[in-house]
Amino acid sequence: MSTLTYLAFHARFVVPALIALAAVARCRRPESVDVRVHGVGVGVLLALAVVYTTPWDATLIERGVWWYGDGRVTGWVFGVPVGEFLFFVLQPLLTSLWTLQVAGPVVEGVSHSRRDRLVGAAAGLAVNLAGFAALTGTSTMYLGAILAWAGPILALQWAVGWRYLLRVRRRVVLAVGVPTVYLWVADWYAIADGVWVISGTHTTGLAVAGLPVEEMAFFLVTNLFVVQGLVLFRWVVSRWR
């Protein structure tokens, strides 16, 4: 196995997949998707990804939840490697381009009541509270940090339209599942190569094929953010119109 820098990891795993999906999107623009609305949604998600993730990421690095191999990182900004900032942008772009191909048309006639909004917000809050509870344990710190960080976003998205997400669940599962599995494989490779190292102290020790469940949870929830955000944005815009 070769020795990768963080930037070389992107060049090998993320950028080629992004280019391939961009080429597909250029040749095959689904007529059922308003590309302009989709593009605005992507822009909003990119801004939120950088702003919301940076302080969380920097805090976990500072606390030693993970670190990077010698010579793997080129430059730091606000306590976060440049390669990490690229991930904040490249992953949403990757997932959004895939979602463009599988999202399908907006489904009309789905109602979402005030009670539904409260239920969705409560479900996200439950994730948030579970995360804060897990943060009290040393070995569950990373998992707790993911859940506590994910809870507010999930609460907002589910409050806006969990019934609609349930209505188009097959599309959501497909849109989330494919890039998540791909990034799990890429992440496993990076950990095995030593690009980044996950702390054994702050993790549960549970893993699937050598990939810590915390890393699996991270890529699952981040792709959920992107897919649910785009699907709901298109639905909300359609209702406004």
N, C-alpha and C positions, 0 to 999 in steps of 0.2 A: 504494500500500500504506500502510495506516495505521501509526501508531507505537504499539506495544503495550508496556505494562508487563508484568512477569512475572505479576502477579495477573490482569491483563486477558487474558493468554494462557490461563490456566487457565479463566477465565470463558468464553472463546470456544471452546476446543478440548476441554478435559478435562471440565469440569463438565457440559455438555450431554450428552455421550456417557455419562457416569456416570449421569445422571438417566434417560436413555432405557433403559439396561440395567437399572437398578433397577426401572423401571416394568414392563419385560418380566419380570423375575424375580418381581415381585409377582403378575402376572397368570398367569404360566406357571412353576410350580415343578415341575421334573422329578421324577416319582415315583421314578425310579431313583437319585436323589441324596438322601442324608440331609443336609438343610439345616443341622441342628445341628452335625454333624461338619464340614461344609464351613465353617460360620461360625467354629468353633474354629480350624480351620486358617488361615483368613484372619487372625484375631486374632494368632496366633503369627507369621505372616509379616509383618504390619505392624510388630510390635515389633522383629523381627529386621532389617527393612528400615531402620528409623530408626537403630538402634544400630550396625549393621554399615556402613551407607553414610555416615553423618555424618563420621567422621574421614577416610575415603578422599576424600570430596568436598571437605572443607575443605583437605586437603593439596594436591590438584590445583589448586584455585583459588589457593592461596598460591603455587604454583610457576608460575602463569601459563599453565596448559594451556588454560584458557578464562577469560573474564571477561564482564562485562555492560555493556550500553550505558548511556550517561548517562541518569539518571532512570528507569531501567527496574526498579530494585529498591527495595522498601519494607521496610526493616528487615533486620538480620542477627542470627543466633544461632549462637554457636560457630564463627564464620567462614563461615557458610553463609546465603544469603538465605532469608527466610521462604518465598518462592515455591518454593525448592528443597525445603524441608521438606515443603511441601504435595505436591510431586511424589512424595516418598518414600511418602506415604500414598495419594494419589489413583491413581497408576498401579497399585499392587497391587489396589486396590478395583476399578478398571476391568477389569483382566484377570481377576480372580477372578469377577466377575459374568458375564463372557462365558464363562469356563470352566464355570460352573454350568450353562449352557445346552447345552454340547457335550460334557461329560465322560462322560456315559453311566454305566451301572451298573458296579460293581466286577466285574472278571473273576476268576473263581475258578480255582484249579488251577495257578497260576504258581509254580514253585519258584525259590528264589534261594539258592544254596549259599554256603558260606564262601569258596570259590574265586571265585565271582561277586562277592562283596563286595570281595575283594582286587583283582580286575580293575577294578571300578568306581572304587575309591579310587585305583588307579594311573593310570587315565585322567584323573581330575580333577587328580592331582598333575602329570601331563604338561602339562596346560593351565597350571597354576601355574608350572611351571619355564619354559615357553615365554614366559610373561609376564615373569618376572624377567630372562630373557635379552634380551627386547625393551626392557626398562627401561634397559639400558646404552647404547642409542642415543638421540640427541636427537630424531630425527624419528619414532621409534617409541615414545616415552615414553607417550603417551596410550593407544595400543593395548596396550602392555605392562602399563600400570596396570590396564586392564580385565581382561586375562587373568589377571594375578597375583591380582587381587581376586576374580575369578569362580572360580578354581580350587578353593579350599577348599570352597565351597558345592556346586559340581558334584561334587567328590569325595565329599562326604557323601551327596548325593542318589543318585548312581550306585551308591555302595556299598550303600545301602539297597535299591535295586530297579531297576537298569538293565534287567534282563530283563522286569520288568513294564512299564516305560516302552516297551520295544521291542514288547511284546505289544499295547499300546494306542497305537501310534505314530501312527495316523491321527488319533485324537482329540487327541493332544498337538500334532501339527503344526497342526491346525485351531485349537486353543485358543491356541497361541503366535502363529501366523501373522497372524490378523486384527488383534489389537491392536498387533502389532509394525508392520505396514504402516501402520496408522492413525497411530501415534506417529511413524513416519518422516516422514510427510507434515506432521504438526504441527511436528515439529522443523525440517524444511526451511523452513517458513514463518517460524518464530521466528528462525532464523539469517539468513534473507533480510531480515527486518525489523530485525535488530540487537538483539533482546532479549538474546541471548548471542552471543559471538564466540569461535570456535574458533581456537586458535593455529595459525599455519602452521608455526611452528618445531618444535612438539612433535607434529606429525601427519605422516603419510606423503604427503599430497597426493592420495591416491587418493579418488575420490568417485563416486557414482552419481547422475546428474541434479543435481549440486551439493551432495549430502549426503555429508559425509565418512564413509568406511567405519568410522571409529572410533565415530561416533555410531550408525551402523547396528548395529555390534557391541554397543554398550552396551544399546540397547533390546531386541535379540535375547536377550542373556544375562539381563537382568533379568526379561523375561517368561518365559524358561525357568525361572528360580528360582521364580516364582510358580506356573506351571502344574505343573511337576514336583513342587513341594512339596505342592500340593493333591491331585494325583492319587496321590502316594505316601502322603500322610497318610490318605486314605480307604482305601487298600489295606491299610496297616498296621493301622488300627483294625478293619477287617473281619477280618483274620487273628487279631487278639487276641480278637475276639468268638467 
